[in-house]
Amino acid sequence: MVSKIGIIGGGNLGMAITEGLIQSGFVTAGHILITRRSIDQLHALERKGVMVSSNNADALNYAGLIILAVKPFQVDDVLTKLKGSFKKGRHVLVSVVTGVGIQQLANLTGHEIPIVRAMPNTAISIRESMTCLATRDASPEQFQEVSDIFNQLGSTVKIDEKLMDAATVLGACGTAFAMRYIRANIQGGIEIGFDAVTASLIAAQTVKGAAELLLKKQTHPEQEIDKVTTPKGCTIAGLNEMEHRGFSSSLIKGLVASYDKIAQDSA
């Protein structure tokens, strides 16, 4: 367990991380300092015991583990102003900023400090995020410390940094893709007779249950599909119709299109 955490950027993600860590009991509210230019939005956290500040340097003075949760366009300005405040041997920088690589972060901090990139998704707000982690220079102990933090907020997996864009598509954009599937399920449920509220409950819980089957049993989707596809049954009839309409291929093409868009924007 880390003793103190400094979070630079008290926006939605920074606040969600703070709330999740407090709820988990992994770190006490009094051991977190979070910054934001205008601290008016942080008063609810302050009432819970979290320290707040409008000065980003306070986070570095207070804690050794620093989570950078600002907007991508703010990174250069924020880190340039903090360049002299990072201390080798004291600080570990964890960035949850999309599209900003470890080398760019290292250039901006100006010191040989351990850096970890983390790519969570919006389910971090309910401590159910899938967070992908990458590092180039953190020790095993330092990386484990970061993993422990994000494991309080869902699940983590270590990946090569070159896969971070792919992780964004599969784990972050993937939330929207899953939501669109659920929405279509609800619409279909209404068409075959359910009211919207009931259809929404059934669709959401069914998807949650399907995901839990894979996570807990460590099985392949096709194994679970086989259990509900009886010969000449309604499930296989529906699956075949979806495939004829391009269900799997359109999803794959959508993932690739999102990935190509990231590559195009960063080129």
KADA-V764777 format. One line per field, one symbol per residue. ss: DSSP state (a for helix, b for strand, c for the rest). phi: phi as a letter, one per 30 degrees, with the letter a starting at -180 (. if undefined). A space follows every 10 residues. Layout:
ss: ???
phi: ???
This chain:
ss: ccccbbbbcc caaaaaaaaa aaaaccccaa abbbbcccaa aaaaaaaccc bbbcccaaaa aaccbbbbcc caaaaaaaaa accccccccc cbbbbccccc caaaaaaaac cccbbbbbbc caaaaaccbb bbbbbcccca aaaaaaaaaa accbbbbbcc aaaaaaaaaa aaaaaaaaaa aaaaaaaaaa accccaaaaa aaaaaaaaaa aaaaaaaccc aaaaaacccc cccaaaaaaa aaaaccaaaa aaaaaaaaaa aaaaaac
phi: .ddbbcccjc dedddddddd ddddidbded cbbbcaecde dcddddddjd dbaccddddd ddbcccccbc dedceedddd dcedcdcdic cbccccddic dddddddddi bdcdbbcbbd bddddcibdc ccbbbbbdde ddddddeedd ddckbbbdbd edcddddddd ccdedddddd dddddddddd dckddddddd dddddddddd ddedddchcd eddddedccd eidddddddd dddddjeddd dddddddddd dddddcd
